[in-house]
C-alpha cells in the first residue's frame, strides 16, 4: 500500500538514475551499431595482460574475503545507526552521546576480538 | 500517479524475485537481486521511509550482496551450474509459498492502515522521517538499540570463529 504523498523531492534522484541507465545502455547500443564485427579465436580469448589465460575462470575464493565482507557489513550497519543519531544529537544532547558510546564500546569489543584473532592478517 | 509508481515497483520486484529463484547461474541471481533491492528502496520512498530506503541501498545492495557474492564464490558451484535444477524439492516449496500467500490474502482483508501514538504521517512528513526515527530510536527505544550492537557483536564473533576454524 503506498503512502499518502508522492516523494517529489526525490525526482532529481530518479532523473539521475534514468540518465545513468540510458547512458550505459546507449553507449552499448551505439557501439554495437557502429563497430565492425570480425571475430576470430584470439580476439575472443579472455584478455590476461597479453599472456594466454591459464586455468578456470571460476576459482574458489579464500574464506578470508568472507571475514572481511562480514566485518564490513557489521561496521556498515554501525555507521548507519550514527546517521539518525547525528541528526537529532542537538535535541537529545549528552544522553544520546552516552548511548552511542555504549553502542560503540560493545562493537569495539568485537573489533578487538577480530584484531586478537588476527582476522585482518592475510598470512 | 502514486498507484502507477507503486504498480511499477511491485511488478519489477515480483519479476526480478522470480528471476532470482529461477536463474540457474547463482551470480546472475545476485545481480537480479540487486535490481530488486533498488526497487524495494523505491517502495520505502513511497512510504515516506527515506532513511529505510537509504539503508536498503547502502546495507542490502552495498554490503549484504557482497556477502552473497563471496558465499557463492566460496562454494564454487561447478557441477550445480550445469545441473537441470539446483534442488528438486520444488513441489514442497510451491505448496509452502501458496499456503503463505493464502494466509496473507485472507488476513490482509481485514487490514486498515492507520497510525498509533503521537507519530502521524503528517508530523513525520513535517519534521522529516530520519529526524523522527532518530528521536524515537534514541529516546524511546534505547534498549533495542543497544541490543542491536550485541547482535552485531555476535555476528563478528561468529564469522571469525567459523572462518578461522576452516582455515586451520
Interface residues (C-beta under 8 A of the other chain):
Chain A: X1 X2 X3 X4 X5 X6 X7 X10 X58 X59 X60 X61 X63 X64 X65 X66 X67 X69 X70 X71 X72 X73 X74 X76 X77 X78 X80 X81 X83 X84 X85 X87 X88 X91 X92 X95 X96 X99 X102 X103 X104 X106 X107 X109 X110 X111 X113 X114 X117 X119
Chain B: X1 X2 X3 X5 X6 X45 X46 X47 X48 X50 X51 X54 X55 X58 X59 X62 X63 X64 X66 X67 X70 X71 X73 X74 X76 X78 X113 X121 X125 X130 X131 X133 X134 X135 X137 X138 X139 X142 X145 X146 X148 X149 X150 X152 X153 X155 X156 X157 X159 X160 X163 X164 X166 X167
